[in-house]
Amino acid sequence: MGASKHLSNDLKTKIIQHHGLGEGYKKLSQRFKLSVSTVRNIVRNWKTTGTVLVKARSGRPRKISERQRRRMVRTVTVNPQTSSKDLQHQLAADGVTVHRSTIQRTLHKEMLYGRVMRKKPFLCTRHKRGRLRYAKAHLDKPASFWNKVLWTDETKIELFGHNQGRYAWRKKNTAFQEKHLLPTVKFGGGSIMLWGCVSSAGTGNVVKVEGRMDSSQYQQILENNVQESVTKLKLRRGWIFQQDNDPKHCSKSTKAFMQRNKYNILEWPSQSPDLNIIENVWCALKRAVHARKPSNLTELEMICREEWSKIPPTRIQTLRSRITEVTKTILSSNN
């Protein structure tokens, strides 16, 4: 069956006017070359509504009822990892068949969107207590306190590690054209381990770790780089040294080394990389390094040093608010 012909409001008005002059349905149909049933429906609609305008149509009826919508929202609120396919099966059990895109649109209207879950270290009760204690002790520390902190950490940078997950604009059936492919090599093509330090004044030294770092090598790195970085960054007397609770950082020999050199150590809760601003600096460094596409490990190390020296102090200073925000989050989650 073909689509019905749309009649203009002017034509309908003329039909009503002639009908008011006493013309019947058959005569009107002949005058305007319309079927009798069409003329009759126009007149009846006018008598019922008092207008020839067509009411706005509600559209296709919703397949998902209000009750089912509320149940969907409740399900994903209680268990955010519920997939649209799981919800599709739930609705199918009620005799409702819908596409997953319909389910997603329904949840979008409730401001619920599928997002990649953020990763964070697993926290046991002991870790949570330590983070809470740290948060209470450091929430109100002034900027002058954080300006004295030398943040340190190690990170691994792979030669091709950041290529994963990149996007490219392409047409259908062009996926295997060379310009749309990412070269891959086993184990990221090799990697280097770096130790570095930063403060509010900028970046300190960054050095390559040779082989597998143990307590002895860690102490040697501190011996050669910490005081030099403190001088370079113009940290005043009473500066504070930050490190995480890696075993080589907390070994007896490392503790003895720090006591001999009179390090003022910042108390650090376990499993708390989110509190260390150098993590964001590492992330920025990796993006900058891989944007330059190093071709070998020697070039990778050279580019790392160059990009490290380019990180402006303002970039690090803006990260200081991160400490306050994370600390507040820790406190609010324990209320």
Number of C-alpha atoms within 10 A of each C-alpha: 3 4 5 6 6 6 10 10 13 10 12 18 17 13 23 21 12 14 16 11 9 9 15 14 20 14 15 20 18 11 12 13 10 13 13 15 12 13 23 17 12 19 21 14 15 16 12 10 11 10 16 21 14 9 8 6 6 6 6 6 7 7 12 17 11 10 8 15 16 13 14 21 16 12 14 16 12 9 10 13 13 14 14 19 13 12 19 19 14 16 19 12 10 9 9 14 14 15 10 15 12 14 19 17 13 16 19 12 9 12 8 15 11 13 7 6 8 5 6 10 10 9 13 9 8 11 15 18 14 16 22 21 14 17 21 14 12 16 15 11 11 9 11 8 13 18 17 21 21 27 23 23 20 19 16 15 24 19 24 23 17 16 16 11 6 7 9 9 6 11 7 5 7 11 13 9 9 9 10 13 11 14 9 12 11 7 11 15 14 14 17 18 17 19 18 23 24 23 25 24 18 22 24 23 21 21 17 17 17 10 9 7 13 12 17 13 15 15 19 11 18 17 14 12 18 18 15 14 22 23 11 14 19 14 19 11 8 11 19 20 19 19 18 21 15 11 11 18 17 14 15 12 14 18 16 12 17 18 12 9 11 9 15 14 15 15 16 17 20 16 19 18 16 15 19 20 23 23 17 16 19 19 13 15 22 20 12 18 23 20 11 11 15 17 12 13 16 11 12 22 20 13 19 24 17 14 16 23 15 13 16 13 14 11 14 19 17 11 16 18 12 16 18 17 13 15 22 15 13 18 17 10 8 9 5
